[in-house]
Amino acid sequence: MEKKVTRGMAERIASIISENSKEILTPNEAGVLYGISGWAMYKRAKKGTAPAHYIGRKLYFLRSELIDAVQQR
């Protein structure tokens, strides 16, 4: 079951960003931001509920797009 992103989670994401400025994230790294597993991030990408990009067959997320998606909710 996926978690709904709350304001508290958005604040947590903002604090993590200040600690780590890496822009391109793997599903596992993106999952850390959302507080879910990397597999759940794959599912969100497939459903279109999380902005994602493929380079070849590899899935990546952009930190700035994930933050924007959370802030727009």
C-alpha positions as CSV (number, residue, x, y, z in Angstrom):
1,M,0.0,0.0,0.0
2,E,1.4,3.4,-1.0
3,K,1.6,6.3,1.4
4,K,0.0,9.6,0.7
5,V,2.4,12.5,0.7
6,T,1.6,14.8,3.5
7,R,2.9,18.3,4.5
8,G,5.2,16.6,7.1
9,M,6.7,14.5,4.3
10,A,7.3,17.6,2.2
11,E,9.2,19.2,5.1
12,R,11.2,16.0,5.5
13,I,12.1,16.0,1.8
14,A,13.2,19.7,2.1
15,S,15.5,18.8,5.0
16,I,17.0,15.9,3.1
17,I,17.6,18.1,0.1
18,S,19.7,20.5,2.2
19,E,21.8,17.5,3.3
20,N,22.3,16.0,-0.2
21,S,22.3,17.9,-3.4
22,K,22.5,14.9,-5.9
23,E,20.0,15.7,-8.7
24,I,19.7,12.3,-10.6
25,L,18.3,9.6,-8.3
26,T,17.9,5.9,-8.6
27,P,14.5,4.4,-7.6
28,N,16.0,3.4,-4.2
29,E,17.3,6.9,-3.6
30,A,14.0,8.5,-4.7
31,G,12.2,6.1,-2.3
32,V,14.3,7.4,0.6
33,L,12.9,10.9,-0.2
34,Y,9.3,9.6,-0.2
35,G,9.8,7.2,2.7
36,I,8.9,4.2,0.6
37,S,10.8,1.4,-1.1
38,G,12.5,1.6,-4.5
39,W,10.0,-0.9,-5.8
40,A,7.2,1.4,-4.8
41,M,8.9,4.2,-6.8
42,Y,9.0,1.8,-9.9
43,K,5.2,1.4,-9.4
44,R,4.6,5.1,-9.1
45,A,6.7,5.7,-12.3
46,K,4.7,3.1,-14.2
47,K,1.3,4.6,-13.0
48,G,2.6,8.1,-13.8
49,T,2.1,9.3,-10.3
50,A,5.8,10.2,-9.9
51,P,7.9,12.0,-12.6
52,A,10.4,9.6,-14.0
53,H,12.9,9.2,-16.9
54,Y,14.4,6.2,-18.7
55,I,17.9,6.2,-20.0
56,G,17.9,3.0,-22.0
57,R,16.2,0.5,-19.7
58,K,17.3,2.2,-16.5
59,L,14.8,4.3,-14.5
60,Y,15.9,7.6,-12.9
61,F,14.2,10.4,-11.1
62,L,15.2,14.1,-10.9
63,R,15.2,15.4,-7.4
64,S,13.8,18.8,-8.5
65,E,10.8,17.1,-10.3
66,L,10.0,15.0,-7.3
67,I,10.0,18.0,-5.0
68,D,7.8,19.9,-7.4
69,A,5.4,17.0,-7.6
70,V,5.1,16.9,-3.8
71,Q,4.7,20.7,-3.5
72,Q,1.9,20.7,-6.1
73,R,-0.2,18.1,-4.1
